[in-house]
Amino acid sequence: MGDILRERFHLKESIVTICARDGEHIDAARESIARQRSYLEDFIGNDPFFMLTLEPYEPAEKDPPDIVRQMIETSAIIGVGPMACVAGAIAGFAVQAMIDAGATYAIVDNGGDICILNDEPVVVGIYAGSSPFRDIALEIPARSSPLGICTSSGTVGPSISFGCADAATVISEDVALADAAATALGNAVQANGSLMECFDAVDRPGIDGALLIRGEDMALWGSLPPLLRAHVSEERITRA
């Protein structure tokens, strides 16, 4: 179906990998990321609390930008602050911009929070840091609508997490919801205790499935794409 183009895009805190078959689709994603970041920056400039709160947010502004509204509504479903789903929301808007430009294959990986539209099977690796669970991946069948695959970690990367998961991965057709849920799931993982009980944090409508890795332990919940062995190259990992 044609060669896949892959581009790393860095704009302030956003470090993104974009995959497409057409350079114009990559351009559309970059433009969307810049535009949505601008909307967020303007909103936060008027209300810095939006960026700081770790709890659901009540907006004073009656008509916020679409991305702000999405983050507010989505984070409230999970019970976390709106910035818990910022990376997923930006990725989702970028993929939609690619679709609007004619893409049938579009992947935006925003620091491990991924929105994917794939008209052929794609393998998405799961990186769990120093855990012995290495070179595992999800095989995503061909789809005609976007899918969110988002991962939070208490041991890998710069994101805020109050838990100790090496990887807390959530699948949802709503990528912002997957991002918020991955944050909540990661927060629920402590050094001891049942991993299966942690999934209560994401047992919400719209969440398809989830996966947890903590050291030598792994747990699966809900409906997940097939899990398989695949070499996960650290060079492909989008991170700061």
C-alpha positions as CSV (number, residue, x, y, z in Angstrom):
1,M,0.0,0.0,0.0
2,G,3.0,2.3,-0.3
3,D,6.0,3.3,1.8
4,I,5.3,4.7,5.3
5,L,6.9,8.0,6.1
6,R,8.0,8.7,9.6
7,E,8.8,12.1,11.1
8,R,9.8,13.2,14.6
9,F,8.3,16.6,15.4
10,H,9.3,18.7,18.4
11,L,7.4,21.7,19.5
12,K,8.0,23.0,23.1
13,E,6.9,20.2,25.4
14,S,5.4,18.1,22.6
15,I,7.7,15.4,21.2
16,V,5.8,13.6,18.6
17,T,6.3,10.8,16.0
18,I,4.0,11.1,13.0
19,C,3.5,8.3,10.5
20,A,1.7,8.5,7.1
21,R,2.0,7.6,3.5
22,D,1.8,11.2,2.2
23,G,3.9,14.2,3.3
24,E,0.9,16.4,3.1
25,H,-0.7,14.3,5.8
26,I,2.3,14.8,8.1
27,D,2.1,18.6,7.4
28,A,-1.6,18.5,8.4
29,A,-0.7,16.8,11.7
30,R,2.1,19.3,12.5
31,E,-0.2,22.2,11.8
32,S,-2.9,20.8,14.0
33,I,-0.5,20.2,16.9
34,A,0.8,23.8,16.7
35,R,-2.8,25.1,16.5
36,Q,-4.2,23.1,19.4
37,R,-1.2,23.9,21.5
38,S,-1.8,27.6,20.8
39,Y,-5.4,27.3,21.9
40,L,-4.3,25.6,25.1
41,E,-1.6,28.1,25.9
42,D,-4.0,31.0,25.5
43,F,-6.5,29.4,27.7
44,I,-3.9,28.5,30.4
45,G,-2.6,32.1,30.2
46,N,-6.0,33.3,31.4
47,D,-6.6,30.4,33.9
48,P,-3.3,28.8,35.1
49,F,-5.3,26.6,37.5
50,F,-6.4,24.5,34.5
51,M,-2.8,23.3,34.1
52,L,-2.2,22.7,37.8
53,T,-5.3,20.9,39.1
54,L,-5.2,17.2,39.6
55,E,-8.9,17.0,40.0
56,P,-11.8,17.5,37.6
57,Y,-12.1,21.1,36.5
58,E,-15.1,23.4,36.4
59,P,-14.5,26.1,33.7
60,A,-15.4,29.7,34.3
61,E,-15.3,30.4,30.6
62,K,-18.7,29.4,29.0
63,D,-17.3,28.6,25.5
64,P,-13.7,27.3,25.8
65,P,-11.8,25.9,22.7
66,D,-12.9,22.5,21.6
67,I,-9.7,20.8,22.9
68,V,-10.2,22.4,26.3
69,R,-13.8,21.3,26.4
70,Q,-12.8,17.8,25.4
71,M,-10.1,17.6,28.1
72,I,-12.5,18.9,30.8
73,E,-15.3,16.4,29.9
74,T,-13.0,13.4,29.4
75,S,-11.0,13.9,32.6
76,A,-14.2,14.2,34.6
77,I,-15.3,10.7,33.5
78,I,-12.1,9.3,35.1
79,G,-11.9,11.7,38.0
80,V,-8.5,13.2,37.2
81,G,-7.3,16.7,36.2
82,P,-7.7,17.9,32.6
83,M,-3.9,17.9,31.8
84,A,-4.0,14.1,32.4
85,C,-5.3,13.8,28.8
86,V,-3.5,16.6,27.1
87,A,-1.1,14.4,25.0
88,G,-3.9,12.1,23.9
89,A,-6.2,15.0,23.0
90,I,-3.5,16.7,20.9
91,A,-2.8,13.3,19.2
92,G,-6.5,12.8,18.4
93,F,-6.9,16.3,16.9
94,A,-3.8,15.7,14.8
95,V,-5.0,12.4,13.4
96,Q,-8.4,13.9,12.6
97,A,-6.6,16.7,10.7
98,M,-4.8,13.9,8.7
99,I,-8.1,12.2,8.0
100,D,-9.6,15.5,6.8
101,A,-6.6,15.8,4.5
102,G,-7.4,12.3,3.0
103,A,-5.3,9.9,5.1
104,T,-6.4,6.3,5.6
105,Y,-3.2,5.6,7.4
106,A,-2.3,8.0,10.2
107,I,-0.4,7.5,13.4
108,V,0.5,10.2,16.0
109,D,2.6,9.1,19.0
110,N,2.7,11.9,21.5
111,G,5.2,10.7,24.1
112,G,3.6,7.2,24.3
113,D,0.0,8.4,23.9
114,I,-0.9,7.2,20.5
115,C,-3.8,7.8,18.1
116,I,-3.9,5.4,15.2
117,L,-5.9,5.0,12.0
118,N,-4.5,2.0,10.1
119,D,-5.8,0.4,6.9
120,E,-3.3,-2.4,7.4
121,P,-2.3,-4.3,10.5
122,V,0.2,-2.4,12.8
123,V,2.3,-3.7,15.7
124,V,2.5,-1.3,18.7
125,G,5.3,-2.1,21.1
126,I,4.9,-1.7,24.9
127,Y,8.0,-0.3,26.7
128,A,8.2,-1.1,30.4
129,G,11.6,0.2,31.3
130,S,13.6,-2.2,33.5
131,S,10.8,-4.8,33.8
132,P,11.7,-8.2,32.5
133,F,8.6,-8.0,30.2
134,R,10.4,-6.9,27.1
135,D,9.7,-7.1,23.4
136,I,5.9,-7.5,23.8
137,A,3.5,-5.7,21.5
138,L,-0.2,-5.3,20.6
139,E,-1.2,-6.3,17.0
140,I,-3.8,-3.7,15.8
141,P,-5.9,-5.1,13.0
142,A,-6.8,-2.8,10.1
143,R,-9.4,-0.2,11.1
144,S,-11.6,2.4,9.4
145,S,-11.8,4.6,12.5
146,P,-9.2,5.9,15.0
147,L,-8.1,4.0,18.1
148,G,-6.3,5.3,21.2
149,I,-3.5,3.4,22.8
150,C,-2.1,5.3,25.8
151,T,0.5,4.4,28.4
152,S,1.4,5.9,31.7
153,S,4.4,4.9,33.9
154,G,5.7,5.7,37.3
155,T,9.2,4.5,36.4
156,V,9.6,5.7,32.8
157,G,9.4,9.2,31.5
158,P,8.7,12.7,32.9
159,S,4.9,12.4,33.4
160,I,3.4,12.8,36.9
161,S,2.3,9.4,38.4
162,F,1.5,8.5,42.0
163,G,2.0,4.8,41.3
164,C,4.8,2.5,40.5
165,A,3.6,0.8,37.3
166,D,6.3,0.2,34.7
167,A,3.5,0.4,32.1
168,A,-0.2,1.1,32.4
169,T,-1.7,0.9,29.0
170,V,-5.3,1.6,28.1
171,I,-7.2,1.0,24.8
172,S,-10.2,3.1,23.8
173,E,-11.7,4.5,20.6
174,D,-11.5,7.9,22.4
175,V,-7.8,8.6,22.7
176,A,-8.2,11.4,25.2
177,L,-10.2,9.0,27.4
178,A,-7.5,6.4,27.0
179,D,-4.9,8.9,28.1
180,A,-6.8,10.0,31.2
181,A,-7.6,6.4,32.1
182,A,-3.9,5.4,31.7
183,T,-3.0,8.1,34.2
184,A,-5.6,6.9,36.7
185,L,-4.6,3.3,36.2
186,G,-0.9,4.1,36.7
187,N,-1.8,6.0,39.9
188,A,-3.6,3.0,41.3
189,V,-0.5,0.7,41.1
190,Q,1.4,0.4,44.4
191,A,4.4,-1.7,45.3
192,N,2.2,-4.4,46.8
193,G,-1.3,-5.6,46.2
194,S,-3.4,-7.0,43.5
195,L,-2.9,-5.6,40.0
196,M,-6.4,-6.8,39.0
197,E,-8.0,-4.6,41.6
198,C,-6.3,-1.6,40.0
199,F,-8.5,-2.0,37.0
200,D,-11.4,-0.7,39.0
201,A,-10.0,2.8,38.3
202,V,-10.7,2.5,34.6
203,D,-13.8,0.3,34.6
204,R,-15.8,3.0,32.7
205,P,-17.9,3.1,29.6
206,G,-15.7,3.6,26.5
207,I,-12.7,1.8,27.9
208,D,-12.1,-1.3,25.9
209,G,-9.2,-2.9,27.7
210,A,-6.1,-2.4,29.7
211,L,-2.7,-3.9,30.5
212,L,-0.5,-3.5,33.6
213,I,3.2,-4.3,34.1
214,R,4.8,-4.0,37.5
215,G,8.3,-5.5,37.7
216,E,7.8,-9.3,37.2
217,D,4.0,-9.1,37.2
218,M,1.6,-8.5,34.3
219,A,-2.2,-8.3,34.3
220,L,-4.7,-7.9,31.5
221,W,-8.3,-6.6,31.6
222,G,-11.1,-6.2,29.2
223,S,-10.8,-6.6,25.4
224,L,-7.3,-6.2,24.1
225,P,-5.8,-6.6,20.6
226,P,-3.7,-9.8,20.3
227,L,-0.5,-9.7,22.4
228,L,2.6,-11.0,20.7
229,R,6.4,-11.0,20.8
230,A,8.0,-8.3,18.7
231,H,11.3,-6.5,18.9
232,V,10.7,-3.1,20.5
233,S,13.4,-0.8,19.2
234,E,14.2,2.0,21.7
235,E,15.0,4.3,18.8
236,R,11.2,4.2,17.9
237,I,10.1,5.3,21.4
238,T,8.8,8.8,21.4
239,R,9.9,10.4,24.7
240,A,11.8,13.4,26.1
